[in-house]
Amino acid sequence: MINIAAHLYDLSPSQKSFYLIKEFNKCMNDTDISPSVFHNRNCIPPKHPFFATKMSLFMSSFNGVLIGTTLEEARTILKLPEKSDRYLYLWNLDWLKNPVHFQAAMQILRDDKIKIIARSVSHADLIENFCNKKTVGIVDNWNMKQLLNIIGE
């Protein structure tokens, strides 16, 4: 059984939430994959999720593959006990949209406990240029086949 969970601020209507729910819902036909989402804020999602959605405070008891999508979510994931494989699926490049503290961003991105996944080749190039760390792979819009190949399941 593969436990895979995403940590998002919320599941509000967005491209990221839509594709995440769409791809995680596909896993419900596969009894070997157990997807879930941890979130900080309740809201109405763009699609109905057919998997567990839980508040972030329950993340510390999760055992499996845990994926954040922003620097802040990655910071939270890194503070958790060592029970999970940690990934940062950089959906947007935070430092291109808003100013970020360079040293704080480097502390997260260069941490050996977290593996970085990009959305595209151009994102992967920008990530490597910014933090001098290679991504472990590219996943287009939460594609589960690509994601499972990267996490090695």
Helices and strands as residue ranges (DSSP letters): E 2-8, H 15-26, G 27-29, E 33-39, E 52-55, G 56-61, E 65-68, H 71-78, E 85-89, H 94-97, H 102-109, E 114-118, H 121-131, E 137-138, H 144-151
